[in-house]
Amino acid sequence: MSETNEQTDTLSNKADERYRLTSKVTIIGAIVNFVLAIFKIIIGLIGHSHALVVDGIHSFSDLLSDGLVVWAARQGNQLPDEDHPYGHARIETAFAAVLGGVLITVGIGIIIDATNRLASGDIPVPETMTIWVALLSVLSKEALYCYTLVYANRLNSSLLKANAWHHRSDAISSIVVLIGIAGSIAGLPYLDAAAAVIVSMMIAKIGWDIAKESIEELVDKGLDPDKVQSISRHISAIPGVSQMHMLRTRQMGAEALLDVHVEVAPNLSVSEGHRISDEVSKELTRQFPDIAQVLVHIDPENDEEQSSCSDLPLRKDILTDLDQCWADIEQSKSIEEVTLHYLDGKVSVQIILPLSILSGNVNAGQLRQQFVDSVKTLDYINKVEVLYR
């Protein structure tokens, strides 16, 4: 019980630390966005730069996405509960997809705005001071991008990564504004609109990539093939593992989940097979810190290639059949243990008799043959072994 409590405390502390860092990074971004938005709108109005005013409004829209990030991080880092036994990490993924959609929308919005400005032909020449504000916006947003991406990689957070690229898209947007202002002052009033179309397509592409990656995670796309190969090699190198197959992986927020079928020697005890499965799980979580859960299915043979045993009778029915077949064998009443092996679509039976049975006129070879001959009517029985102790 204490070990379980320690594990729960560890998960809780990890989730709290993750939420704390995500919130800190996002709140810093929100403060910068708020200051930039006010500054760009005021200077844009004073300096007659429509592009800078629009960019300021764009920065205000970023405050909404920052709020969504904080909320999604809080929800996504909750511990598993009865309704969500695998945790809430997919909330992060869902909102990363939303932010990807926001980037696509921003890209399309810039295209529409640039097209309207080109069509109207009414493009005023801005004041020189607007260039410095646009430059400040570029530098601030690029700094936010680098800062947020560091923590996104540290926490392996698709949500923070999406927000980082959102900051970069804002920096690109401000570059467009900077080019547009400089072009207008230099006598090329249409330069900013043309650049806006090109860069907005880049922004939309970034949004598409983020949304696509998040949606693929939501529909349980597997991990990167190179990583899957590395996982396979680690499993195969574990002592007691003969082969492995049916390795399936998926991403859940910052964590990876996987299940695998591991083949072991067919006559191993259940407890030894379970110990090997524990070692597989421990080794993978030790070598790959992002792997949170490993489900190991122990196989005595490759059930992808061998005949299925799923239609064979269970132990209770088999023992009933064996009792009927061995009813005329007096020594069958002394059977101490019956072990069943389900292999290649058949059942192998191993029985243990007391060594004292062989006293007197009982011949071990003849007795074994009696047990074997008596079950020939059972077509699902492959062989019978008789052991003594």
C-alpha positions, 0 to 999 in steps of 0.5 A: 500500500505504501509503495502505491502511495509513493507512486501516486505522490510521484505522479502528483508531484510530476504533474504539478511541476509540469503544470507550474512550468507550463503556466509560468511560460505561458503567463510570461508570453501573455504579459508580453502579448498584452504590452505589445498589443497596447503599444502597437495599436497606439503607435499604429494609430498615431503613426498612420500604420494600418498594418501595425494596428492589425498586428496589435489586434492580432497580439490581443487574439494571442491572449485568448490562446495563452488562456487556453494553454493554461486551462488545457495544461491544468486539465491535461495534467490531472492524475488518472481517475475512475472516468479517465484511467489513462489520465487526461493528457489527451486534453493537451493534444486536443488543444494543440490541434485547436492552436494549429487551427488558430495558426491556419486561421491567422494565415488565411486572415493575413491573406484576406487582409493583404488582398483587400488592401491591394484591391482598395489601393488606399495604403497610407504612408506610415511614420518612421517610428512605426518601424521601430515598434514593428522591429521590437515586436519581431525581436520580442516574439522571436525571443518568446518562441525560443523561450517557449520551445526550450520548455516545450522540448523539456516537458515534451509538450505538444501544447507548448510546442504549438504555442511556441510556433504561434509566437514564431508566426507572430514574429513572422507577421511582424516581419511582414509589417516591418517590410510593409512599413519600410516598403511604403516609406521607400515608395513601394506601397504594395510590397507589404501586401505581397510579402504578407501573402507569402508569409501567411502561407508559411504560417498556415503550413505551420498550423497544418503541421501542428494540427495534423500531428495532434490529430494523428496522436488523437487517433493513436498513430504509432511512435516514430519507426526508428524509435519502435525499432530501438524499443524492439531491440531492447525487448529482444535483448532481455534474458528469457525473451525468445522472440517478440511480436505485435508491438503496438505503440501510441502517444498520449500527450507527453507520454508513450504507451505500448503493448507487446507480445513476448514469447518465452520458453513454453514450459516456464512456470507462470511466475517466471513468465510474469517475472520476465514481463516485469523485466520488460516493463522495467527495462523499457521505462528505464531506457525510454523516460517518456514511456509511461506504461507497458502492457506485456502479453506472455506467449509460449509460442508465436501466436501469429504463426502457430495454430490458435488454441483459443477454441480448445477446452478449458481445464475443467472440461479437460479433466472431466474427459481425462477422468472418463478415459482413465477410469479403468486405470487404478493408478489414476486415482493417485495422480497428484498434479496435472499440468496442461500445455496449450501449444500449436493448437493442441494440449500436452498433458503432464501428470505427476504420480507418487514414486511409491506407485512403482513398487510391486509389479507395476512397470513404469513403461507399461503404465505410461502407455496405458495413460497414452492409449486411453486418450487417443479418442481425444483429438485435441490431446497431443501427448501425455507425459508421466512423471514421478516424485 
